[in-house]
């Protein structure tokens, strides 16, 4: 999903024109709506349903959507060429993760398998890399897996905070 190729201005514009909004429901699920801000004329016709997902992903998706907006803003800023390319690669990667999650969720909805305990393999891996490696570029992920083994990334990403809290309590207090 990570691309080291140059990301075109058109691709960047396609990514930055979409903003996501979370709407919680009463059944431990949430609706994600998307808004094409370049086409928005003030009416709600440009807002569309993007996906339905378990509410357990809500806090994580808020962070991802914020990061996407931050990267989008940075991608529009005049920067050093290398820094601009790094930002564009990160922007494209995060968009690819969301696209893959959308495909997984759509398949689950169509197969009537979407429930409050449904898990996205792609997003869970993203969360594991985020929590354990802290960076998503292939070089950093490869160095982490060489040092710690691939099984470190296959553990439940929702346990990362629990493990961190345990070790922080045990060793930092």
Buried (B, 14 or more C-beta within 10 A) or exposed (E): BBEEEEBEEEBBEEBBBBBBEBEEEEEEBBBBBBBEEEEBEEEEEBBEEBBBBBBBBBEBBEEBBEBBEEBBEBBEEEBEEEEBBBBBBBBBBBBBBBEBBBEBBBEBBEEEEBEEEBBBEBBBBBBBBBBBBEEBBEEEBEEBBEEEEEEEBEBEBBEBEEEEEEEEEEEEE
